[in-house]
Amino acid sequence: MLNSAIVQGRICADPELRTTPNSISVTTFTVATDKGSGDKKQTSFIDCVAWRGTAEMICKWFSKGSAIIVQGSIQTRSYTDKDGNKRKAFEIVADNVHFAESKKDGNIGNKSTYETTGTAPYSKPDIANDDFEEMPSDDDLPFDV
């Protein structure tokens, strides 16, 4: 059977890292995703759960308003609410998450890299054309091409 979901949207609240009694990291978060545009625009709020390293990565790099792509499977669970009513919850169990915008476009996670890791942020090196040298002709290669 196929059970696969991919959702792109924005995180609705800062994710919080929790641990189970067995010391397994877990976080739950909601992704707001839009369908349509203008007057016909509809927003859906999709509940998601992530475990272990994926949960830790989400809590470290994403915050309220961060654009995210979540890949995973849909899970349902039943529970009884505080008033004794039987409820059913649908959520995506995140296997993979991806940044949906660049740091330049929209401050990933609204957290500085230094603040979260203690190291300076990575920046792409500037490469000029004079940094390259011409390769010798194919005749000098020790193998056939």
ABEGO torsion letter per residue (X at the ends): XBBBBBBBBBBABBBBBBBBAAGBBBBBBBBBBBBEBEAABBBBBBBBBBBEAAAAAAAAABBBGBBBBBBBBBBBBBBBBAAGBBBBBBBBBBABBBBABBAAABGBGGBBAAAAAGBBBBBBBBBBAAABBBBBBAAABABBX
